[in-house]
Amino acid sequence: DLLIQEVLRLKAERQAVILAHSYQLPEVQEVADFVGDSLGLAREAQRTEAKVIVFAGVHFMAETAAILNPEKTVLLPDLEAGCSLADSIRPEDVLAWKKDHPEGIVVAYVNTKAEVKALADVCVTSANAVEVVARLPKDRPIFFVPDMFLGAHVARVTGRKLDLFPGECHVHAGIREEHLKALLEKHPGAEFMIHPECGCGSSCLFLKPDAKMLSTEGMVRYAKKAEAKEFVVATEVGILHRLSKEAPGKTFIPVKPDAICEYMKRITLEKVYLSLKEMRHVIRVPEEVAKKARRALEAMVAVG
Ligand code: MLT
């Protein structure tokens, strides 16, 4: 395919790498040098010696890469690739909580804008949120922002009391108990892998006590090693491409086939090509914001 060849040619010419999130379109995942979750992508962005990073993902992920690597050029192929969850919280929301809790600790899910990360003590992803929160001091109030479903999951697993911000990812929040119920009836023998951002929350554990609450990387790892042959998957459907590729011979059934993030899907192969050709769109974070956000992000990258 000519477009793929052109992407690969330009990538070499620009000394670039393409990093793609697991929710990206299959054809975009296929041209990427690395495909992973937010944590893996942030680490890969730090590790690479490439001068240019084309970030096939959404805006906050490219921003994260830019904050961690001020000397590299980070390109986002479409500036409209946003995140409803990151948009749900403003810096004022965090400042208001801090005012009431001067001793408090703010834990920001990586799905936040740089200005919110700059006010956080530590960032987390779904892959390491439990581990990070479990290590926090026990005698101080904790504000977990912005995903309330993930926050409730972390509170339940760690036994810690967390103040939750009422944010949600519109795609995951749309995955509800009734979707799980229907699949349970159809596939009683399948293993259930459920992302903790899902709207069914921990109530899915009443329906299916042995369901696994997993981040996308957790799902890939689990599917590879589990004996089961059939898995019901509750998250954005982009992950199915990786699951089928990395755990061949197993069957993956989306709990909700229309759990599709329209922001993730704005990144097409053609836009990746144009991004490399025209070196656009460069993501820059003002240094005074980046400096503060970097501490919280470095604490995140170090765990898990
Ligand atoms: C991420 O961290 O990339 C998203 O939350 C999806 C995931 O759980 O990996």
Boltz pocket constraint, residues with backbone or C-beta under 6 A from the ligand:
constraints:
  - pocket:
      binder: B
      contacts: [[A, 36], [A, 37], [A, 38], [A, 39], [A, 125], [A, 126], [A, 127], [A, 195], [A, 214], [A, 215], [A, 216], [A, 217]]
      max_distance: 6.0
